[in-house]
Amino acid sequence: LAVYSSSGDRIAYVAGDGRTVAVISQDMSSFKLVDMGSGNAEVFNLTPGYLIGGITFSPDLRYMAVTKMDSWEVVLFDFTTHEELKTLTGFETAAPVFDAGFSEASQWLVWHARATIQLQDVESGSMGATFSHEDFVNDYAMTSNGSLLASSVANSIKLWDVASGSQVSSFEIGNYGTSISFSPDGSLLATTAGNDLQVWDVSSATLLVTL
């Protein structure tokens, strides 16, 4: 294990290779990539000319997504060559955009604004289904194949079919949930519930264990 520490700057994301780290400067004007497996060597840095809201990597390590702070745009870079490839936009909402970037599925970029989540196809740029909620979305997660989306809202977890945009089921977790995650095969879902951690069976919507 290796851990990169930064004084003042923000560690935004660790790539799926377990070693590449994206670090955003304190004033959000620049970022760098650090290789934890090579003595914390700086492998790339850029001052792009706009404020940086966040950085995520696609799970298949093809892309790095850099979110602009002051506009609803995400700039895609090649993960290996660091070449700027294209800019994704098209998400529309009256609410401020909280975040945009990759989740667990490489084919989708996820836009999140308060009570709304919308997916965008990375390759074509076309916008996918919109998932609307009556309350703020605290966290979201996707299965690795991109077929299911889970959203944490107040005291419940909602499961959505990505293709149709319809809600599949809802888990009442009994307390405020702030973080959710699928198991790698998508069969289990872990969620915080207050001070507890719950693990649910996805297909039957059954609570398996509370830790």
TORBALO-640570 format. One record per residue (C-alpha): x, y, z; residue number from 1; residue in three letters; chain. Coordinates in nm, 2 decimals. Layout:
+--------+--------+--------+-----+------+-------+
|     px |     py |     pz |  nr | rest | kette |
+--------+--------+--------+-----+------+-------+
|      X |      Y |      Z | NUM |  Ala |     A |
...
+--------+--------+--------+-----+------+-------+
% end
This chain:
+--------+--------+--------+-----+------+-------+
|     px |     py |     pz |  nr | rest | kette |
+--------+--------+--------+-----+------+-------+
|   0.00 |   0.00 |   0.00 |   1 |  Leu |     A |
|   0.11 |   0.35 |  -0.07 |   2 |  Ala |     A |
|  -0.05 |   0.68 |   0.04 |   3 |  Val |     A |
|   0.01 |   1.02 |  -0.12 |   4 |  Tyr |     A |
|  -0.03 |   1.31 |   0.11 |   5 |  Ser |     A |
|  -0.07 |   1.67 |   0.01 |   6 |  Ser |     A |
|  -0.03 |   1.99 |   0.20 |   7 |  Ser |     A |
|  -0.32 |   2.23 |   0.11 |   8 |  Gly |     A |
|  -0.41 |   2.06 |  -0.21 |   9 |  Asp |     A |
|  -0.71 |   1.83 |  -0.26 |  10 |  Arg |     A |
|  -0.68 |   1.46 |  -0.35 |  11 |  Ile |     A |
|  -0.97 |   1.43 |  -0.58 |  12 |  Ala |     A |
|  -0.96 |   1.06 |  -0.70 |  13 |  Tyr |     A |
|  -0.76 |   0.74 |  -0.70 |  14 |  Val |     A |
|  -0.77 |   0.55 |  -1.03 |  15 |  Ala |     A |
|  -0.87 |   0.18 |  -1.06 |  16 |  Gly |     A |
|  -0.50 |   0.09 |  -1.10 |  17 |  Asp |     A |
|  -0.45 |   0.17 |  -0.74 |  18 |  Gly |     A |
|  -0.16 |   0.40 |  -0.80 |  19 |  Arg |     A |
|  -0.26 |   0.70 |  -1.01 |  20 |  Thr |     A |
|  -0.39 |   0.99 |  -0.80 |  21 |  Val |     A |
|  -0.55 |   1.32 |  -0.92 |  22 |  Ala |     A |
|  -0.46 |   1.62 |  -0.70 |  23 |  Val |     A |
|  -0.64 |   1.96 |  -0.75 |  24 |  Ile |     A |
|  -0.46 |   2.28 |  -0.63 |  25 |  Ser |     A |
|  -0.61 |   2.47 |  -0.34 |  26 |  Gln |     A |
|  -0.72 |   2.76 |  -0.57 |  27 |  Asp |     A |
|  -0.88 |   2.50 |  -0.82 |  28 |  Met |     A |
|  -0.68 |   2.65 |  -1.11 |  29 |  Ser |     A |
|  -0.46 |   2.35 |  -1.18 |  30 |  Ser |     A |
|  -0.42 |   1.97 |  -1.12 |  31 |  Phe |     A |
|  -0.16 |   1.71 |  -1.13 |  32 |  Lys |     A |
|  -0.14 |   1.33 |  -1.16 |  33 |  Leu |     A |
|   0.08 |   1.15 |  -0.91 |  34 |  Val |     A |
|   0.21 |   0.79 |  -0.94 |  35 |  Asp |     A |
|   0.21 |   0.64 |  -0.59 |  36 |  Met |     A |
|   0.38 |   0.33 |  -0.72 |  37 |  Gly |     A |
|   0.68 |   0.53 |  -0.83 |  38 |  Ser |     A |
|   0.79 |   0.73 |  -0.53 |  39 |  Gly |     A |
|   0.50 |   0.97 |  -0.56 |  40 |  Asn |     A |
|   0.64 |   1.09 |  -0.89 |  41 |  Ala |     A |
|   0.44 |   1.37 |  -1.06 |  42 |  Glu |     A |
|   0.36 |   1.24 |  -1.41 |  43 |  Val |     A |
|   0.14 |   1.52 |  -1.54 |  44 |  Phe |     A |
|   0.02 |   1.87 |  -1.45 |  45 |  Asn |     A |
|  -0.20 |   2.12 |  -1.62 |  46 |  Leu |     A |
|  -0.34 |   2.47 |  -1.57 |  47 |  Thr |     A |
|  -0.64 |   2.45 |  -1.81 |  48 |  Pro |     A |
|  -0.76 |   2.81 |  -1.78 |  49 |  Gly |     A |
|  -1.08 |   2.73 |  -1.59 |  50 |  Tyr |     A |
|  -1.17 |   2.65 |  -1.23 |  51 |  Leu |     A |
|  -1.17 |   2.27 |  -1.16 |  52 |  Ile |     A |
|  -1.47 |   2.13 |  -0.97 |  53 |  Gly |     A |
|  -1.36 |   1.76 |  -0.97 |  54 |  Gly |     A |
|  -1.17 |   1.48 |  -1.14 |  55 |  Ile |     A |
|  -1.27 |   1.12 |  -1.19 |  56 |  Thr |     A |
|  -1.12 |   0.83 |  -1.39 |  57 |  Phe |     A |
|  -1.32 |   0.58 |  -1.59 |  58 |  Ser |     A |
|  -1.30 |   0.23 |  -1.44 |  59 |  Pro |     A |
|  -1.16 |   0.09 |  -1.76 |  60 |  Asp |     A |
|  -0.87 |   0.35 |  -1.74 |  61 |  Leu |     A |
|  -0.95 |   0.50 |  -2.08 |  62 |  Arg |     A |
|  -1.05 |   0.84 |  -1.97 |  63 |  Tyr |     A |
|  -1.00 |   1.11 |  -1.71 |  64 |  Met |     A |
|  -1.29 |   1.35 |  -1.66 |  65 |  Ala |     A |
|  -1.23 |   1.70 |  -1.54 |  66 |  Val |     A |
|  -1.54 |   1.89 |  -1.43 |  67 |  Thr |     A |
|  -1.55 |   2.27 |  -1.48 |  68 |  Lys |     A |
|  -1.65 |   2.46 |  -1.18 |  69 |  Met |     A |
|  -1.82 |   2.76 |  -1.35 |  70 |  Asp |     A |
|  -2.00 |   2.58 |  -1.64 |  71 |  Ser |     A |
|  -2.19 |   2.26 |  -1.70 |  72 |  Trp |     A |
|  -1.91 |   2.10 |  -1.90 |  73 |  Glu |     A |
|  -1.68 |   1.80 |  -1.84 |  74 |  Val |     A |
|  -1.35 |   1.77 |  -2.03 |  75 |  Val |     A |
|  -1.24 |   1.42 |  -2.12 |  76 |  Leu |     A |
|  -0.86 |   1.34 |  -2.14 |  77 |  Phe |     A |
|  -0.69 |   1.02 |  -2.25 |  78 |  Asp |     A |
|  -0.58 |   0.84 |  -1.93 |  79 |  Phe |     A |
|  -0.25 |   0.72 |  -2.08 |  80 |  Thr |     A |
|  -0.14 |   1.00 |  -2.31 |  81 |  Thr |     A |
|  -0.31 |   1.28 |  -2.11 |  82 |  His |     A |
|  -0.43 |   1.43 |  -2.44 |  83 |  Glu |     A |
|  -0.75 |   1.64 |  -2.43 |  84 |  Glu |     A |
|  -1.01 |   1.45 |  -2.63 |  85 |  Leu |     A |
|  -1.35 |   1.62 |  -2.61 |  86 |  Lys |     A |
|  -1.59 |   1.82 |  -2.39 |  87 |  Thr |     A |
|  -1.93 |   1.67 |  -2.28 |  88 |  Leu |     A |
|  -2.22 |   1.90 |  -2.21 |  89 |  Thr |     A |
|  -2.60 |   1.89 |  -2.25 |  90 |  Gly |     A |
|  -2.72 |   1.85 |  -1.90 |  91 |  Phe |     A |
|  -2.99 |   2.11 |  -1.82 |  92 |  Glu |     A |
|  -3.14 |   2.19 |  -1.48 |  93 |  Thr |     A |
|  -3.25 |   2.50 |  -1.28 |  94 |  Ala |     A |
|  -3.05 |   2.37 |  -0.98 |  95 |  Ala |     A |
|  -2.68 |   2.40 |  -0.93 |  96 |  Pro |     A |
|  -2.48 |   2.10 |  -1.05 |  97 |  Val |     A |
|  -2.33 |   1.92 |  -0.75 |  98 |  Phe |     A |
|  -2.10 |   1.69 |  -0.94 |  99 |  Asp |     A |
|  -2.04 |   1.52 |  -1.27 | 100 |  Ala |     A |
|  -1.81 |   1.23 |  -1.36 | 101 |  Gly |     A |
|  -1.76 |   0.86 |  -1.38 | 102 |  Phe |     A |
|  -1.91 |   0.62 |  -1.13 | 103 |  Ser |     A |
|  -1.86 |   0.24 |  -1.15 | 104 |  Glu |     A |
|  -1.97 |   0.20 |  -1.52 | 105 |  Ala |     A |
|  -1.72 |   0.32 |  -1.79 | 106 |  Ser |     A |
|  -1.98 |   0.39 |  -2.06 | 107 |  Gln |     A |
|  -2.17 |   0.65 |  -1.85 | 108 |  Trp |     A |
|  -2.09 |   0.99 |  -1.73 | 109 |  Leu |     A |
|  -2.32 |   1.08 |  -1.43 | 110 |  Val |     A |
|  -2.46 |   1.43 |  -1.38 | 111 |  Trp |     A |
|  -2.60 |   1.51 |  -1.03 | 112 |  His |     A |
|  -2.79 |   1.82 |  -0.93 | 113 |  Ala |     A |
|  -2.97 |   1.82 |  -0.60 | 114 |  Arg |     A |
|  -3.27 |   1.59 |  -0.66 | 115 |  Ala |     A |
|  -3.18 |   1.49 |  -1.02 | 116 |  Thr |     A |
|  -2.95 |   1.24 |  -1.18 | 117 |  Ile |     A |
|  -2.90 |   1.20 |  -1.55 | 118 |  Gln |     A |
|  -2.66 |   0.98 |  -1.75 | 119 |  Leu |     A |
|  -2.47 |   1.06 |  -2.06 | 120 |  Gln |     A |
|  -2.32 |   0.82 |  -2.31 | 121 |  Asp |     A |
|  -1.95 |   0.89 |  -2.31 | 122 |  Val |     A |
|  -1.88 |   0.78 |  -2.67 | 123 |  Glu |     A |
|  -2.18 |   0.94 |  -2.84 | 124 |  Ser |     A |
|  -2.25 |   1.22 |  -2.60 | 125 |  Gly |     A |
|  -2.62 |   1.15 |  -2.61 | 126 |  Ser |     A |
|  -2.81 |   1.21 |  -2.29 | 127 |  Met |     A |
|  -2.98 |   0.91 |  -2.12 | 128 |  Gly |     A |
|  -3.26 |   0.87 |  -1.88 | 129 |  Ala |     A |
|  -3.33 |   1.13 |  -1.61 | 130 |  Thr |     A |
|  -3.39 |   1.01 |  -1.25 | 131 |  Phe |     A |
|  -3.59 |   1.25 |  -1.05 | 132 |  Ser |     A |
|  -3.64 |   1.25 |  -0.67 | 133 |  His |     A |
|  -3.86 |   1.44 |  -0.42 | 134 |  Glu |     A |
|  -3.56 |   1.50 |  -0.19 | 135 |  Asp |     A |
|  -3.19 |   1.57 |  -0.23 | 136 |  Phe |     A |
|  -2.98 |   1.28 |  -0.35 | 137 |  Val |     A |
|  -2.70 |   1.21 |  -0.09 | 138 |  Asn |     A |
|  -2.51 |   0.96 |  -0.29 | 139 |  Asp |     A |
|  -2.54 |   0.73 |  -0.59 | 140 |  Tyr |     A |
|  -2.38 |   0.42 |  -0.73 | 141 |  Ala |     A |
|  -2.40 |   0.20 |  -1.04 | 142 |  Met |     A |
|  -2.34 |  -0.16 |  -1.12 | 143 |  Thr |     A |
|  -2.02 |  -0.22 |  -1.32 | 144 |  Ser |     A |
|  -2.22 |  -0.32 |  -1.63 | 145 |  Asn |     A |
|  -2.41 |   0.01 |  -1.62 | 146 |  Gly |     A |
|  -2.76 |  -0.16 |  -1.60 | 147 |  Ser |     A |
|  -2.87 |  -0.05 |  -1.25 | 148 |  Leu |     A |
|  -2.84 |   0.29 |  -1.07 | 149 |  Leu |     A |
|  -2.89 |   0.32 |  -0.69 | 150 |  Ala |     A |
|  -2.96 |   0.66 |  -0.52 | 151 |  Ser |     A |
|  -2.96 |   0.74 |  -0.15 | 152 |  Ser |     A |
|  -3.24 |   0.98 |  -0.06 | 153 |  Val |     A |
|  -3.32 |   1.06 |   0.31 | 154 |  Ala |     A |
|  -3.40 |   0.72 |   0.48 | 155 |  Asn |     A |
|  -3.44 |   0.51 |   0.16 | 156 |  Ser |     A |
|  -3.24 |   0.36 |  -0.13 | 157 |  Ile |     A |
|  -3.40 |   0.36 |  -0.47 | 158 |  Lys |     A |
|  -3.30 |   0.12 |  -0.75 | 159 |  Leu |     A |
|  -3.35 |   0.23 |  -1.11 | 160 |  Trp |     A |
|  -3.33 |   0.05 |  -1.44 | 161 |  Asp |     A |
|  -3.09 |   0.25 |  -1.65 | 162 |  Val |     A |
|  -3.23 |   0.15 |  -1.99 | 163 |  Ala |     A |
|  -3.59 |   0.24 |  -1.92 | 164 |  Ser |     A |
|  -3.54 |   0.50 |  -1.65 | 165 |  Gly |     A |
|  -3.80 |   0.33 |  -1.43 | 166 |  Ser |     A |
|  -3.77 |   0.26 |  -1.06 | 167 |  Gln |     A |
|  -3.72 |  -0.11 |  -0.98 | 168 |  Val |     A |
|  -3.75 |  -0.11 |  -0.60 | 169 |  Ser |     A |
|  -3.69 |   0.09 |  -0.29 | 170 |  Ser |     A |
|  -3.52 |  -0.01 |   0.04 | 171 |  Phe |     A |
|  -3.63 |   0.16 |   0.36 | 172 |  Glu |     A |
|  -3.31 |   0.18 |   0.56 | 173 |  Ile |     A |
|  -3.46 |   0.34 |   0.87 | 174 |  Gly |     A |
|  -3.20 |   0.61 |   0.91 | 175 |  Asn |     A |
|  -3.02 |   0.88 |   0.71 | 176 |  Tyr |     A |
|  -2.80 |   0.73 |   0.44 | 177 |  Gly |     A |
|  -2.50 |   0.92 |   0.31 | 178 |  Thr |     A |
|  -2.29 |   0.66 |   0.12 | 179 |  Ser |     A |
|  -2.38 |   0.36 |  -0.10 | 180 |  Ile |     A |
|  -2.18 |   0.10 |  -0.30 | 181 |  Ser |     A |
|  -2.25 |  -0.21 |  -0.51 | 182 |  Phe |     A |
|  -2.05 |  -0.53 |  -0.48 | 183 |  Ser |     A |
|  -1.84 |  -0.59 |  -0.79 | 184 |  Pro |     A |
|  -2.09 |  -0.84 |  -0.93 | 185 |  Asp |     A |
|  -2.39 |  -0.61 |  -0.85 | 186 |  Gly |     A |
|  -2.57 |  -0.87 |  -0.64 | 187 |  Ser |     A |
|  -2.52 |  -0.68 |  -0.31 | 188 |  Leu |     A |
|  -2.56 |  -0.32 |  -0.20 | 189 |  Leu |     A |
|  -2.40 |  -0.16 |   0.10 | 190 |  Ala |     A |
|  -2.54 |   0.15 |   0.26 | 191 |  Thr |     A |
|  -2.47 |   0.36 |   0.56 | 192 |  Thr |     A |
|  -2.78 |   0.41 |   0.79 | 193 |  Ala |     A |
|  -2.69 |   0.65 |   1.06 | 194 |  Gly |     A |
|  -2.40 |   0.49 |   1.25 | 195 |  Asn |     A |
|  -2.47 |   0.15 |   1.10 | 196 |  Asp |     A |
|  -2.37 |  -0.02 |   0.78 | 197 |  Leu |     A |
|  -2.64 |  -0.23 |   0.60 | 198 |  Gln |     A |
|  -2.59 |  -0.49 |   0.33 | 199 |  Val |     A |
|  -2.89 |  -0.57 |   0.11 | 200 |  Trp |     A |
|  -2.96 |  -0.84 |  -0.15 | 201 |  Asp |     A |
|  -3.04 |  -0.65 |  -0.47 | 202 |  Val |     A |
|  -3.26 |  -0.90 |  -0.65 | 203 |  Ser |     A |
|  -3.50 |  -0.96 |  -0.35 | 204 |  Ser |     A |
|  -3.46 |  -0.62 |  -0.18 | 205 |  Ala |     A |
|  -3.38 |  -0.81 |   0.14 | 206 |  Thr |     A |
|  -3.17 |  -0.68 |   0.43 | 207 |  Leu |     A |
|  -2.90 |  -0.94 |   0.49 | 208 |  Leu |     A |
|  -2.70 |  -0.79 |   0.78 | 209 |  Val |     A |
|  -2.65 |  -0.47 |   0.98 | 210 |  Thr |     A |
|  -2.31 |  -0.39 |   1.12 | 211 |  Leu |     A |
+--------+--------+--------+-----+------+-------+
% end
